Amino acid sequence: MPHSPSSAPGVPPARGVRLARGASPWLLPTVATAAVSLLRARRSGKAAAVAVPATALAAGMLWFFRDPEREIAQGRVISPADGVVQSIMPWKDGRTRVAIFMSPLNVHVNRAPVAGTVTSVEHIPGGFVPAFNKESENNERVVWHFDSELGDIEMVQIAGAVARRIVPYVPEQTKVEQGERVGLIRFGSRVDIYLPEGVEAAVEVGQATTAGVTRIDRD
């Protein structure tokens, strides 16, 4: 499909934007506070003082919880997350771990890196150190396993210092399409994807990724 002139190189144009599932507990109180303070601002100096930061915060929340439509790319393994490749590490069992750091400015809806069946969704309690810290491997996380044409593919959603909640969208034994939305991490966080033995990473450390768009593996 040809790209529009305004599209970034390699990123197909978005067809629309919606709000992420799981945003309500954070978004609704913020928007409600902004709306009430704006309505009362003309009659109350205190309300007017609250209206400006409340409206700015509500706008920030709306931006953070955006969930744009994507033209899903072709490839055996595609990025599950928007962010920047933090590390690419060979694993003891022959797999390669690609860690993607998500800042608060990124879209935080994660997508299935492969098509297949979700065989496991395991929540593991842990800490909340910054996601770019090596010790974040012991953070609160959700471990996914997908049964795909490449075999078992593992993906790990890792909470960060601010992200205290991971929201899975699909349960075990669900069949998913590649690029389908599978979960949300609130605020800064990290997503790891493990490439099977013999599959090389096509990305580099420091490279920006787009969920559902950036190919992770190399032919």
NORNOR-V836850 format. One line per field, one symbol per residue. ss: DSSP state (h for helix, s for strand, l for the rest). phi: phi as a letter, one per 20 degrees, with the letter a starting at -180 (. if undefined). psi: psi as a letter, one per 30 degrees, with the letter a starting at -180 (. if undefined). A space follows every 50 residues. Layout:
# NORNOR-V836850
ss = ???
phi = ???
psi = ???
This chain:
# NORNOR-V836850
ss = llllllllllllllllsssllllhhhhhhhhhhhhhhhhhllllhhhhhh hhhhhhhhhhhhhhlssslllllllllsllllsssssssslllllsssss ssllllllsssllllsssssssssllsllllllhhhhhslssssssssll sssssssssllllllsssllllllssllllssssslllssssssslllls sllllllsslllllslssl
phi = .fefgeffgndfffercceffneggefffffffffffffeffdcffffff gfffffffffffffefbffceffeqfcdfebfqcfebccfdgenfceddd edefeefdeecffberdfebcdecfaebfgfeegfffdfgbcddcdecfe nfddccedfdfdfdbddfecegmeecefnffcrcdemgabcdcdefgnde fedcfnffccgndfeeedf
psi = kkklffkkkfjlkkflklkkkgfefeeeeeeeeeeeeeefeffkeeeeee eeeeeeeeeeeeeegkiklkjklkleklkfkkakjeljkklegflkkjkj kjlfflkgkklkflkakjfkjkkjlaahlkffkefffglklkkkkkjafg akkkkkkklaeejgkkjkfkllgkkllkfkkflkkkakakkkkjklkfkk kfllkfkklkkfekkelk.
